């Protein structure tokens, strides 16, 4: 057998920053801060006080879910999962370290560092490592869910029987959770050691195999590796449809492919290495972004992906691009060598510098380095939609509130209303920089909060942290931003740490850029028609 399989990797190289010039501050984003949890709050089970927080995620009702350490008399007692808000005093304990598993097989390990999923129905899902299990390493991991007001339930556990009669290995690792209560996860089978992608439907517990090692391609011209584990490789939408990167063995070579489907016998191929691009300018050589292939799926079955190309008209000048396809039609979103939307420079590697985010309006949020730009503006965030492309932010451009953006954000989110929120470092002069959260909406960039601002009831902001920004954490159920424009973040202040929810005064749109229509939503807000 000849050929080889490889991920194509590239690090983003930021160019030297120009001297910072302070600028007049644009208006801050209009909205209200709500402190939903703070250091020193008593845990609902009275086991201690909240002392430090993990990264929070938010759903449509404005409830934030997060991990936090609990201390008593200066000693850490546990690391637990909590739900807070949308009003002060609404703090509930979801899962506790050391508590017995729902099936009485073991005890919960620490939730330190865990970022859970929360859907718009108020249900949560998370992965866990148990301690003191009956079978030791064999039944060590599980995925748990909890419906609003209900008990914790094990959705799937290592050593559980698979639909094919084998058993799930360690770990069972969740990568998605939707409003229907479906959890996407990956696992090796215990005995056959077959890699696969699965979906478990809760609360029924029905498990569906999406793909497994050795499954045929949709065209029947090869066999699949069975998916892969890693950030941004597997994603799932509200219909329970999974999109993922896989490898085809066609008997002569190993070829990368991007697929989507709801089960192993209902798969659709989106793109394959060796195929021509939709414009005819080039051939897909590899689907890659940084360390892992990066894909996203929206609720209409569109899949966004980036690709390295060969045999292009411009050679190395146009050999990388972002695409959006559904299996029957693929369009190009942005390509290396194209002029940036503001005319300042050309795209160097669109989509390679960070993760892609695709919403239901078919807008793709992506990062790119820029060549040939003036004023040291060598990278930025951009939004590509049906109506074209727009600049969200540029390196060295004026930041709302003063100063200039000092680095390309690695943490950013896009919702189905077309809003973008990102965390960025701002150079404020005299060799000093601060962090801030910024909102892009309807062509306008504004500041939500910056270090040095005062949050009522908490204090002066000394540090801002949001979700990790890892690839694959951009779906609504694991995001710092919901579809009403609310943003959650953990913050350090001179009054202690806390979890904050920011709610905007209004939600705006720009007609013509997005796909679909606009209609009135709840509470006077505006929403997107299905």
Residue, then its C-alpha position, 0 to 999 in steps of 0.5 A: x500500500x502506498x501513500x501516507x496520511x498526515x495532518x498539515x500544521x502551521x503556527x500563526x506567526x504574529x508580526x512585530x507590533x507597531x508603536x501604540x497610539x491612544x485613540x478616542x474611545x468609541x461608546x461602550x456596549x449598552x447593557x447590564x451586568x448581573x453578578x450571579x455568583x461570587x467568591x464567598x457565596x455559600x454552597x447550596x449544600x452548606x459544605x463551604x464557600x465558593x472560592x475559585x471558578x472555572x469557565x462558564x457557559x450560558x443558555x438562552x434563559x441567561x443561566x450560567x453553568x460552571x465548576x467552582x472550588x468549595x473551601x471551609x476554614x481555608x481548606x479546599x473541600x471539593x470541586x463541584x458543578x453549579x448553575x447560577x442565575x439569571x437572578x442573584x441567589x439562584x445558585x444550585x448544586x448540580x454535581x459534587x466531587x466525592x458524591x456516589x455515582x447515580x448507579x452507585x458504582x464509584x464516586x465523582x472525581x474532581x470537576x476542576x477544569x471541567x467545562x460542561x454543556x448546557x442546552x436551552x431546555x436547561x439540561x446539562x451534560x458533562x464527562x466525568x472520571x469516577x473513583x473507587x469503581x467496581x472494575x477499576x480502570x475498565x468502568x472509569x469514565x461516563x457521560x452524565x446528563x441532568x434535565x432541569x429539575x431532575x436527577x443526574x443520570x448516566x447517559x453512557x459509561x465505559x464498559x457498557x454494551x454497545x449496540x453491536x455487542x462489544x463494550x465501550x472502552x476508556x474514555x467515553x468522551x463527549x463532544x456535543x450536546x443539543x436541545x433535544x438532549x442528544x450527546x455526541x461522543x467518541x470511544x474505542x470499543x473495549x475488545x475489538x478496539x474499533x474507533x467510533x463516533x456515537x450518539x446517545x439520546x437522553x433520557x431514553x438511553x438509546x445509542x446510535x452508531x454514527x461511524x465505526x472503523x471499517x465502515x464503507x464510504x457513502x460511495x462504496x469506494x473505500x473504508x473509513x477509519x472511524x473518525x478521530x478524537x480531538x478538538x474541532x474534529x467532531x461536531x453535532x447540530x440540533x437535528x443530531x447530525x454529526x459532521x467529522x473528519x475521517x480517513x478513507x483507505x481506498x486500497x491504494x492511498x489514505x485520503x482525508x474526507x469530511x462527512x456528515x450524517x445521523x447514523x452509519x448508513x445515512x452518511x453524506x460526503x462533503x469533500x475529499x482530498x484529491x477532489x477539485x474545489x467548487x470554483x475549479x481553482x485547485x484540488x483539496x490537498x489536506x483539511x487542516x487548521x493548526x494541529x487538527x482539521x477544523x470543521x463546523x456544522x449548523x442546524x441546516x446541515x451546512x459544514x464549514x471547513x478549511x483546506x490546503x490546496x494544490x494545482x491552483x492558478x496562483x500556486x503558493x499565492x492562493x493555496x489555502x481557503x475556507x469553504x461551506x458545503x452540504x454534500x450537494x453544493x459547496x461555496x468558497x468563503x475566503x481564499x489566500x491572496x484575496x483582498x481583506x474586506x477593508x482593503x488593507x492587505x490580503x488574506x495569508x491563511x484564512x481559517x488556519x490561525x484559529x477555529x471556525x464558527x458557522x451559524x444558522x445564517x450561514x455566516x462563518x467567523x474566522x481568523x486570518x493573518x494578513x500580508x501587505x497590510x499597513x500600520x502593522x495590522x497583520x491579522x484579524x477576525x472576519x465574518x464571511x456571509x452570503x453578502x460578502x465579508x466583513x472585518x470584525x477586528x484588526x491587529x493594531x486597530x483602535x480598540x473601543x475604550x482606548x488603546x489598540x488591539x495587541x494580539x489576535x484573539x484566540x477566544x471568540x464566539x458567534x451566535x445565530x443573530x450574527x453577533x460576535x464576542x471576543x476576548x482581546x489584549x489591548x495595548x494602552x501605552x507605556x508598555x502596559x496592556x489590559x484584557x477586555x471583552x468586545x462585541x461586534x454587532x451590525x457593523x459596530x464594535x464596542x466594549x462590554x468590559x475591560x480590566x479597570x472597569x467597575x462591575x457594580x456589587x463586585x468591584x474593579x476588574x483585575x482579570x477577565x477569563x472566558x471559555x478556553x477558545x478550544x476548537x469545537x467549543x463554539x456550538x451554542x451549548x458550550x459557549x460564552x454567548x447565547x442567541x439573545x446576545x447575553x455573555x457570561x464570563x468569570x472575573x477577578x476584581x478587587x472585591x474577589x472573583x465572580x461569575x457575571x452575566x451581561x445582558x445587552x439592551x437590544x439586539x440589532x441586525x443588518x439586512x442583506x448580509x445574512x441568510x434568511x429573514x428577520x422576525x420579532x422575538x421574545x421580550x422585544x428582541x429580534x430573532x432569525x426566522x427558521 
